[in-house]
């Protein structure tokens, strides 16, 4: 999987602000969030993806990818304490 660089993302219009998309992604995330860690993780992923379309957020797909990869690695190791 190739992660785009910041230069690639600066000209990418696929992530222009879209309040409707933000609302829908966050509603779905709220519906999915449950007691299991998997449902909470999936909800967190959707929230982070919604940030791409939120005019008040400054993030890129590669930043989201790195953050989520770190979270999954920590989960795989059993937590931050290990």
Buried (B, 14 or more C-beta within 10 A) or exposed (E): EEBEEEEEBEEEEEBEEBEEBBEBBBEBBEEBBEEEEEBBBBBBBBBBBBBBBBEEEEBBBBBBBEBBEEBEEEEEEEEEEE
